[in-house]
Amino acid sequence: MLSFWEDILGVLNNIAKKSTYPPIQVKSQYLYRDVLWPVMFNEDEWCKKIMKSLFMTIEKVYESTYRFMAVRYDLHLKLYSKDNKVMTDFKKLLSKKIRSHYPSTFLKIYWVREKHKSDNQHYHIVVILDAKYIKHPHRLNTLVENTWHEISSGTV
């Protein structure tokens, strides 16, 4: 019998096969609950603490609801910033706006900063919500785009 995590990995692999994006170039793996997860970056380029927290959140959500939605966004700044204050402000305002539209939902926002080849850093975020209360991400997409532009004048 497949474990919960092996089942989820199978679902994600099936989604990835149907994706219009190029396949992920796996450079390392992350072990969680005896399941190896493919990771795009070398082990020294990602944070185990964030990975563990994300997986623990997914377990917690799955224990309390039968469906959840996770939506990933890339947030770009116009100018380089030495700190992450923009993300603190963005997360606080976005959480407030999401709660006003979906007051009963579970909400968790994870983000990481990346500065690869460009002069300016950008951020990857994932917003996790209870899919009992949000059926489609259209409104969420609008909230994220408007809030990011309001906070940073950047693009999503």
ChimeraX attribute file (.defattr): number of C-alpha atoms within 10 A of each C-alpha:
attribute: neighborCount
match mode: 1-to-1
recipient: residues
	/A:1	5
	/A:2	8
	/A:3	11
	/A:4	13
	/A:5	17
	/A:6	16
	/A:7	12
	/A:8	12
	/A:9	16
	/A:10	13
	/A:11	11
	/A:12	11
	/A:13	12
	/A:14	11
	/A:15	10
	/A:16	14
	/A:17	11
	/A:18	8
	/A:19	10
	/A:20	7
	/A:21	8
	/A:22	8
	/A:23	9
	/A:24	11
	/A:25	10
	/A:26	12
	/A:27	11
	/A:28	16
	/A:29	15
	/A:30	15
	/A:31	12
	/A:32	13
	/A:33	10
	/A:34	10
	/A:35	14
	/A:36	14
	/A:37	14
	/A:38	15
	/A:39	15
	/A:40	13
	/A:41	14
	/A:42	11
	/A:43	13
	/A:44	8
	/A:45	10
	/A:46	15
	/A:47	10
	/A:48	13
	/A:49	8
	/A:50	13
	/A:51	15
	/A:52	14
	/A:53	12
	/A:54	17
	/A:55	14
	/A:56	13
	/A:57	14
	/A:58	15
	/A:59	13
	/A:60	11
	/A:61	19
	/A:62	14
	/A:63	10
	/A:64	11
	/A:65	12
	/A:66	10
	/A:67	13
	/A:68	19
	/A:69	17
	/A:70	16
	/A:71	13
	/A:72	14
	/A:73	15
	/A:74	15
	/A:75	21
	/A:76	19
	/A:77	18
	/A:78	13
	/A:79	12
	/A:80	13
	/A:81	12
	/A:82	7
	/A:83	8
	/A:84	13
	/A:85	10
	/A:86	13
	/A:87	19
	/A:88	10
	/A:89	14
	/A:90	19
	/A:91	21
	/A:92	10
	/A:93	18
	/A:94	21
	/A:95	17
	/A:96	13
	/A:97	16
	/A:98	17
	/A:99	14
	/A:100	10
	/A:101	14
	/A:102	16
	/A:103	12
	/A:104	12
	/A:105	17
	/A:106	17
	/A:107	17
	/A:108	17
	/A:109	16
	/A:110	15
	/A:111	17
	/A:112	15
	/A:113	15
	/A:114	14
	/A:115	11
	/A:116	9
	/A:117	7
	/A:118	9
	/A:119	10
	/A:120	15
	/A:121	19
	/A:122	23
	/A:123	17
	/A:124	15
	/A:125	19
	/A:126	17
	/A:127	17
	/A:128	21
	/A:129	24
	/A:130	22
	/A:131	17
	/A:132	14
	/A:133	16
	/A:134	16
	/A:135	11
	/A:136	10
	/A:137	14
	/A:138	9
	/A:139	13
	/A:140	19
	/A:141	15
	/A:142	11
	/A:143	18
	/A:144	22
	/A:145	18
	/A:146	16
	/A:147	20
	/A:148	24
	/A:149	17
	/A:150	12
	/A:151	15
	/A:152	17
	/A:153	14
	/A:154	17
	/A:155	14
	/A:156	16
